[in-house]
Amino acid sequence: MSVDQRNTQFCLETATVGADVLCEFLEVSIHSILYLRDLYPRGVFEKRKKYNVPVQMCLHPDVCKYVVNIVDSVHRLNQLNQVEKIAMVILGPDHRPLERFVIEIGRHSDNMKGDDRYLYQLEQSLRAFLLKLNVSDALLQPLPKDCTWAIQVETTESAADSINDKQMVQGFPWVEAEGRETTLDEPNIIPLRAVTSDFIKMQMFVEETTKKS
């Protein structure tokens, strides 16, 4: 195998690992936000650990199934380098967006160093991410009662066309979000964390409207 072939193989492997890690982190983050923002009763959550950080996982079967379908769709798109942003949007009783937890995804690089093959540095970065997410609740204003939530994925134009032509997950349709569902009134932006590695590049922040009440 030539050097170029080995480099190509390494890039493909790291892209696959990056997609796996992103979706693992996304799943844990969604459940954590559901708990932190009191979107479901605390009794339907169970404490677990991820990256040696205590996290809460919702046990409601419908919620778990919905989250798994989301993660599977994102995984397929991210393997193709077609995901730009993932946002968990919290909507008020009038379906107006109040908060957006946004993960921005960076492009996979062709110039990878390969100095974290055992994922130790990446795991430490993701641990810091979850610790910051766990305290983000203290940075936000309380939500009104009866809020709902949705996941929005910003993709490349080619990926959007592909989703329109053929659903990425059978029986789990994605629809284009309306403008009023993606834009907050006078948002404050609260940065949470960023990570850059061979396997994944992302940053996370929260947008919070100043007009919650």
N, C-alpha and C positions, 0 to 999 in steps of 0.2 A: 504494500500500500504506500503510495507516494505521500509527501508532506501535505500537499494540497488536499488529497483525499482524507488524510487524518484530520486536518483542520475542518473540512466540511462535515465529517462525521461528528467531531467534537461540537461544532455549532448546532447540528441537529439534535444531539443529545442534550445540550444545555437548554435549547429552546423547549424541548419536551419537559425537562425538569422544571424550567421556569413556569410553564403552563400548569403543571401539577401543583407547584408551590403556590402560585397565585390563587388557584381555585380552592386549595385547602385553606388559605388565609381568608379568602372571600367568604367561604362557608362559616368559619368561626366568627368573622366580623359581623355578618348579618345576624347571627344568633345573639352575639354580644350586644349589638345595638338594640335589638328587640327587647332585651332585658333592661339595659341601661335607661332606655327612654320609656319604659313602662307601657309598652304597646300590647302586652299580654299579662295576665296575672302572674305574679311571681311563683305561684304554686305549680305552674306547668314547666318550670325550668329545673334543670339538674346541674349541679356544679361538677365541672371536669377540669382537666389541665391540658394546656397546649403550649409547647415551648417552655414548659415549667412555669406557666402563668395560669392562675385560676380563671376559668371562663365559665359562662353559663350557656347551656344548650337547651333549646325549646324541645319538649317531648311530644307536642301535639302532632299527630300523624299527618294532617293536611299541610301544616306549616313545613314540616320536614320534607315532605314530597315536593312542595313548591320550591323550596330552597335547593334541593338536589337537582331538579329540572333546570333551574337557573344556572347552577354551577356547571352542569353538563354542557349546556349551550355555550357558556363563556369559554369553557375549556376547548371546545372544537374551534371556536373563532380565534382564540389566543394562540393556538398551535400554528395557525396560518398568519400570525402577526397582524391581525385585523381588528384588535380591540384597542380603542384609544382611551375611553373613560368608562368606568362603572360607577353608577350613583344609586345609593339607597335613599329614596325620597320619602319623607314623612309628610303626609297630607292631613290638613285639618278637616273638621266635619263638613266644611263647604268644598272639600277637594282642592283647596288652595295649598300649594307646597309651602311648608314652614321650615323644613330643614333638608339639606342634602349632604350626605356623607359620600364624598367623591374620592375614588381611586383613579389617578391618572397613570396610564401605562406607557412606559418608554419603549422604543423600538429595540429589538435584539441587535446587538452589535456583532460585526464580523471580526472584530479585533478583541477576542476574548483572551484573558490571561491564563485562566485555568488554575488559579492559585487557591481555590476554595473547594477542592474536589470532594471533601467530606462534609460540606455545607455547614461547617461550624460557624463561620462569620455570618452567613445568611440567617441561620437559626437565631443568632444573637440579635441581628437587626429586626427580625420578625418578633422576637420577644419584646424588644423595645417598642415596636409598633403596638402590640397588644396592651402593654402597660400604659402607653399614652392613651389608647382608645378607652381603657377602663376608667380613666379619670376625666375623659372629655365631657361627661355628664355635668361635672361641676362648672364647666365653662359655658354651659348653655342655659337659656331661660326655660322654665317649666313649659310643658306642652298642655294644651287643652285636652279635655276628655274626648273619647270617640275618634281618635286619630287612626288613619290607615297608612299603609305603606306600599311601595312598589319599587321594583328594580328597573333602572334605565341603563342601557348599554349604548355607548357611542362607538360606532364602527367606521371603518373606511367605507367609501362609496361602493366599492366592489362587493364588500361583505353585505351591505344593506340590500343590494340587488339580489344577491344569492339567497338571503333570508326571505325576500319577497317571492322569489321563484319557487323555493323549496324550503319548508320549515326545517330548522336544524335538529329539532327534537319532535318526533311524531307525536301528535296530540297535545303539543305545548306551543301554541301560536304566539309569536311576537308581533306586536302592532306598533306602528309609529306613534310616538308620544305627541300630544298636542302641545303647542307653545306655552299655554297657561300651566301645563304640568311640569315644565322644565325650567321656568323662570321664577325666581323669588323676588318679592318686593323689597327693595332697599336692603340687600343682603350684607351681613357682616361675614368676613371670611376668617376662619380660625384654622391655621396650619397645625397639623398633627405630627407628621413624620415623613421622612423620605428614605429610600434605600436604593443603592446602586451596586449591582454585582454582576458577575458573568451570567447569572441565571435569571435575574429579574431586576427591572428598574421601575420603581413606582413611587408616587408620593400620595399622601392622603390628607385631605382637609375637609372642614365642615363649612357649609354655607348656611347661615341662619337669618331668616327675615327679621327685620326690626318691628314688624307689624303682626306679632303673634296673637295679641289679644283682640 
